[in-house]
Amino acid sequence: MSDKDYEPHVRVISRYYPLGVKEIIGHGLSSWIGVIDDTTVLKYPVVPGEEVERFEAERQMLEHICPHPHIVQLKGYQDNSLFLERCVNGNLHTYLTESDTPPSLQQRLSWSRETAEAIAHCHSKRVLHCDLHPLNILLDAELHIKIIDFQGQLLSEDGSILIDGLSGGSTRFRCPREDICQEDIKKDLFALGCCIYYMMFGHPVYPDIIDGEEEWSEKVQARFAKKEFPQDSHACSAITSKCWLEQYESADDIVRDIKAVEKGLGFSTDERTNEKQ
């Protein structure tokens, strides 16, 4: 087929507002996020009637793992849409890149620990997140972590997949593998290490590789595959390194090591002492 014969497929997506949605405050590839009120948002399909299996998978996983203080609360489910707890400080990426005052080291460590605690809880319930990155980490009114977008996998006790939301991970947070659908605990912990790095520096790994440049995704994954991990020094350097080298057996071990760092710096690990920035 010649270039002249090729006609690219263009799909036009239009915003729409289900009953009760006042405004749209976010979106992903498959969903809109609409405000219901000060405490609730509605996550609904980009196109009505689509993504039924993925929304149902997320509902079942949230029902399985909630409640947890660092996982977004499911409030209800209706017409293939999820009523979710609203987190007024938005996602971690936007907060770190747009905040006038950089968060303190104590706050960054607290976020790292809370994220690890949430992942540890998921794994205790045999749930793999499979797509952990800063856009899927929200901040509530008290600047506590809330993990969202549970479209990963729910496993049986023997390790077989009971529910699969078909998430494949994000380039800068995805452990290299031959099969993109191959998931396990250590793949989640690899992504957690990338998130901790992001929390420490306010940018993702390999900032010299620019998103959108030619073969940028391949360049990131090639460095991961060659184990050319960032060498920047920070409070959790040893922790992120062990995540990337797949030396941790559980997220509980990461929580333990972050608490040790906090204790060594004289910081409290009591959630109620988290400082607002």
LUMMARRO-309361 format. One record per residue (C-alpha): x, y, z; residue number from 1; residue in three letters. Coordinates in Angstrom, 3 decimals. Example, Ala and Ser with C-alpha at 12.3 -4.5 7.8 and 13.67 -1.06 7.14 Angstrom:
<sites>
12.300;-4.500;7.800;1;ala $
13.670;-1.060;7.140;2;ser $
</sites>
This chain:
<sites>
0.000;0.000;0.000;1;met $
1.396;3.421;-0.928;2;ser $
1.257;6.492;1.317;3;asp $
-1.318;7.849;-1.091;4;lys $
-3.605;4.893;-0.409;5;asp $
-3.211;5.093;3.376;6;tyr $
-6.009;6.834;5.246;7;glu $
-5.350;7.251;8.971;8;pro $
-8.254;6.460;11.283;9;his $
-9.360;9.497;13.258;10;val $
-11.716;8.998;16.170;11;arg $
-13.486;12.042;17.558;12;val $
-14.162;11.886;21.300;13;ile $
-16.659;14.338;22.759;14;ser $
-17.084;15.246;26.397;15;arg $
-20.363;14.321;27.990;16;tyr $
-21.812;14.800;31.443;17;tyr $
-23.761;11.993;33.160;18;pro $
-26.487;13.073;35.556;19;leu $
-24.924;14.731;38.593;20;gly $
-21.561;15.616;37.032;21;val $
-20.884;19.352;37.414;22;lys $
-17.539;19.575;35.640;23;glu $
-14.806;17.352;34.247;24;ile $
-11.514;17.674;36.093;25;ile $
-9.495;14.868;34.525;26;gly $
-9.353;12.091;31.983;27;his $
-7.355;9.082;30.890;28;gly $
-7.306;6.932;27.787;29;leu $
-10.518;5.195;28.808;30;ser $
-12.260;7.458;31.319;31;ser $
-13.455;10.891;32.354;32;trp $
-13.319;12.135;35.953;33;ile $
-16.272;14.361;36.829;34;gly $
-17.056;16.265;40.006;35;val $
-20.225;15.243;41.852;36;ile $
-19.658;17.306;45.001;37;asp $
-16.872;18.376;47.377;38;asp $
-16.173;14.808;48.476;39;thr $
-17.084;12.649;45.466;40;thr $
-16.086;12.235;41.820;41;val $
-17.466;9.981;39.115;42;leu $
-15.134;7.925;36.925;43;lys $
-16.960;7.000;33.719;44;tyr $
-16.087;5.735;30.219;45;pro $
-14.724;8.107;27.583;46;val $
-17.361;6.679;25.247;47;val $
-20.692;5.541;26.763;48;pro $
-21.011;1.778;26.872;49;gly $
-17.326;1.036;26.299;50;glu $
-14.681;-0.444;28.650;51;glu $
-17.312;-2.404;30.573;52;val $
-14.895;-5.182;31.528;53;glu $
-12.198;-2.776;32.760;54;arg $
-14.595;-0.764;34.921;55;phe $
-16.046;-3.953;36.361;56;glu $
-12.528;-5.245;37.094;57;ala $
-11.645;-2.033;38.923;58;glu $
-14.860;-2.164;40.937;59;arg $
-14.178;-5.715;42.054;60;gln $
-10.568;-4.965;42.993;61;met $
-11.501;-1.865;44.988;62;leu $
-14.203;-3.789;46.821;63;glu $
-11.627;-6.475;47.580;64;his $
-8.910;-4.180;49.000;65;ile $
-10.846;-1.288;50.543;66;cys $
-10.937;0.316;52.987;67;pro $
-7.337;1.439;53.411;68;his $
-6.143;4.939;54.397;69;pro $
-3.934;5.263;51.304;70;his $
-6.215;3.778;48.673;71;ile $
-9.016;5.827;47.147;72;val $
-12.384;4.833;48.600;73;gln $
-15.046;3.324;46.363;74;leu $
-18.365;4.960;47.251;75;lys $
-20.638;3.286;44.751;76;gly $
-21.066;1.804;41.290;77;tyr $
-23.779;2.598;38.758;78;gln $
-24.191;2.372;34.971;79;asp $
-20.598;1.202;34.417;80;asn $
-19.277;4.158;36.430;81;ser $
-17.415;4.431;39.735;82;leu $
-18.259;6.890;42.501;83;phe $
-14.931;7.604;44.188;84;leu $
-13.527;9.651;47.037;85;glu $
-12.402;13.062;45.823;86;arg $
-8.794;14.089;46.533;87;cys $
-8.713;17.866;46.388;88;val $
-4.937;18.285;46.012;89;asn $
-4.874;16.408;42.729;90;gly $
-2.175;14.027;41.553;91;asn $
1.413;13.872;42.745;92;leu $
2.875;14.875;39.371;93;his $
0.895;18.112;39.168;94;thr $
1.470;18.937;42.839;95;tyr $
5.242;18.555;42.569;96;leu $
5.584;20.422;39.275;97;thr $
3.227;23.304;40.072;98;glu $
3.628;23.839;43.832;99;ser $
5.120;27.218;44.762;100;asp $
6.965;25.729;47.748;101;thr $
8.938;22.496;47.302;102;pro $
7.828;19.827;49.803;103;pro $
10.233;19.108;52.635;104;ser $
12.268;15.925;52.813;105;leu $
10.062;14.796;55.679;106;gln $
6.979;15.139;53.459;107;gln $
8.640;13.305;50.574;108;arg $
9.619;10.427;52.856;109;leu $
6.115;10.293;54.275;110;ser $
4.671;10.046;50.748;111;trp $
7.145;7.280;49.922;112;ser $
6.180;5.307;53.021;113;arg $
2.442;5.772;52.527;114;glu $
2.692;4.620;48.907;115;thr $
4.664;1.555;49.991;116;ala $
2.088;0.841;52.711;117;glu $
-0.712;0.958;50.140;118;ala $
1.124;-1.424;47.803;119;ile $
1.927;-3.747;50.714;120;ala $
-1.776;-3.876;51.542;121;his $
-2.690;-4.619;47.925;122;cys $
-0.208;-7.483;47.784;123;his $
-1.534;-8.878;51.065;124;ser $
-4.898;-9.095;49.286;125;lys $
-3.282;-10.700;46.198;126;arg $
-3.800;-7.589;44.048;127;val $
-1.115;-6.316;41.678;128;leu $
-1.531;-2.664;40.733;129;his $
0.453;-2.984;37.467;130;cys $
0.418;0.748;36.637;131;asp $
1.891;2.698;39.549;132;leu $
3.125;6.178;38.589;133;his $
2.641;9.779;39.840;134;pro $
-0.569;10.412;37.890;135;leu $
-2.119;7.462;39.728;136;asn $
-1.056;8.782;43.130;137;ile $
-3.404;11.440;44.528;138;leu $
-3.177;13.742;47.545;139;leu $
-6.090;14.383;49.873;140;asp $
-6.838;17.566;51.818;141;ala $
-4.214;16.631;54.429;142;glu $
-1.632;15.763;51.752;143;leu $
-1.856;12.049;52.437;144;his $
-1.390;9.563;49.608;145;ile $
-4.343;7.901;47.858;146;lys $
-3.591;5.310;45.171;147;ile $
-6.034;5.122;42.231;148;ile $
-6.646;3.328;38.922;149;asp $
-6.857;-0.312;39.949;150;phe $
-6.924;-2.054;36.596;151;gln $
-4.222;-4.596;37.354;152;gly $
-4.673;-8.187;38.463;153;gln $
-6.402;-10.052;41.279;154;leu $
-4.748;-13.412;41.892;155;leu $
-6.012;-16.597;43.481;156;ser $
-4.142;-18.246;46.360;157;glu $
-2.314;-20.468;43.866;158;asp $
-1.252;-17.437;41.780;159;gly $
-3.635;-17.821;38.855;160;ser $
-5.321;-14.691;37.525;161;ile $
-8.918;-14.256;38.677;162;leu $
-9.418;-10.723;37.344;163;ile $
-7.276;-8.916;34.782;164;asp $
-7.768;-5.201;34.091;165;gly $
-5.135;-5.399;31.328;166;leu $
-2.938;-2.533;32.555;167;ser $
0.538;-2.633;31.041;168;gly $
2.399;0.031;32.990;169;gly $
3.956;3.359;31.998;170;ser $
7.325;3.520;30.206;171;thr $
9.401;5.237;32.912;172;arg $
7.912;3.046;35.656;173;phe $
7.798;-0.332;33.909;174;arg $
10.271;-3.076;34.662;175;cys $
11.704;-4.421;31.381;176;pro $
10.315;-7.788;30.342;177;arg $
9.793;-9.842;27.214;178;glu $
6.044;-10.066;27.734;179;asp $
4.469;-6.721;28.644;180;ile $
1.594;-8.589;30.295;181;cys $
3.906;-10.543;32.607;182;gln $
3.220;-9.177;36.097;183;glu $
4.333;-10.092;39.606;184;asp $
5.099;-8.472;42.956;185;ile $
8.621;-7.434;41.982;186;lys $
7.320;-5.610;38.897;187;lys $
5.104;-3.513;41.201;188;asp $
8.103;-2.903;43.500;189;leu $
10.200;-1.765;40.530;190;phe $
7.535;0.829;39.728;191;ala $
7.409;1.791;43.412;192;leu $
11.153;2.484;43.306;193;gly $
10.617;4.763;40.295;194;cys $
7.861;6.574;42.194;195;cys $
10.061;7.053;45.265;196;ile $
12.757;8.496;42.998;197;tyr $
10.127;10.860;41.550;198;tyr $
9.064;11.925;45.047;199;met $
12.663;12.687;46.001;200;met $
13.514;14.771;42.923;201;phe $
10.213;15.941;41.447;202;gly $
10.985;14.427;38.055;203;his $
11.101;10.904;36.595;204;pro $
14.179;8.802;35.926;205;val $
16.409;9.779;32.989;206;tyr $
15.389;13.441;32.643;207;pro $
17.911;13.742;29.783;208;asp $
15.539;11.625;27.659;209;ile $
12.658;13.849;26.579;210;ile $
9.151;12.419;26.263;211;asp $
8.109;12.503;22.622;212;gly $
11.577;12.619;21.098;213;glu $
12.484;9.942;18.582;214;glu $
12.504;6.469;20.188;215;glu $
12.341;7.949;23.700;216;trp $
10.416;4.978;25.072;217;ser $
12.917;2.509;23.629;218;glu $
15.803;4.513;25.123;219;lys $
14.293;4.413;28.612;220;val $
13.544;0.711;28.446;221;gln $
17.037;0.001;27.045;222;ala $
18.669;1.672;30.054;223;arg $
16.445;-0.282;32.390;224;phe $
17.321;-3.534;30.606;225;ala $
21.067;-2.775;30.852;226;lys $
20.600;-1.944;34.560;227;lys $
21.890;1.570;33.957;228;glu $
19.828;2.947;36.822;229;phe $
20.061;6.546;38.095;230;pro $
22.963;7.178;40.442;231;gln $
21.644;10.427;41.954;232;asp $
22.162;10.519;45.711;233;ser $
19.075;10.969;47.892;234;his $
17.677;9.819;51.227;235;ala $
16.258;6.616;49.731;236;cys $
19.060;5.802;47.269;237;ser $
19.653;2.334;48.710;238;ala $
15.905;1.617;48.653;239;ile $
15.324;2.635;45.035;240;thr $
18.393;0.682;43.963;241;ser $
17.096;-2.490;45.636;242;lys $
13.692;-1.962;43.971;243;cys $
15.287;-1.697;40.519;244;trp $
17.570;-4.684;41.088;245;leu $
14.515;-6.679;42.258;246;glu $
16.172;-7.451;45.592;247;gln $
13.073;-6.831;47.714;248;tyr $
10.718;-9.713;48.367;249;glu $
7.837;-7.563;49.626;250;ser $
6.584;-4.006;49.954;251;ala $
6.566;-4.524;53.724;252;asp $
10.371;-4.645;53.563;253;asp $
10.375;-1.297;51.759;254;ile $
8.074;0.217;54.409;255;val $
10.501;-1.020;57.067;256;arg $
13.512;0.537;55.329;257;asp $
11.777;3.892;54.767;258;ile $
10.815;3.998;58.438;259;lys $
14.461;3.367;59.316;260;ala $
15.490;6.341;57.144;261;val $
12.841;8.529;58.799;262;glu $
13.958;7.444;62.258;263;lys $
17.608;8.086;61.407;264;gly $
16.731;11.637;60.366;265;leu $
14.629;12.216;63.478;266;gly $
11.301;12.293;61.631;267;phe $
8.107;10.848;63.071;268;ser $
6.363;8.057;61.157;269;thr $
2.997;8.940;62.698;270;asp $
0.652;10.005;59.866;271;glu $
-0.875;12.698;62.026;272;arg $
2.422;14.573;62.124;273;thr $
2.727;14.983;58.344;274;asn $
3.381;18.618;57.597;275;glu $
1.432;20.542;54.988;276;lys $
3.356;22.517;52.427;277;gln $
</sites>
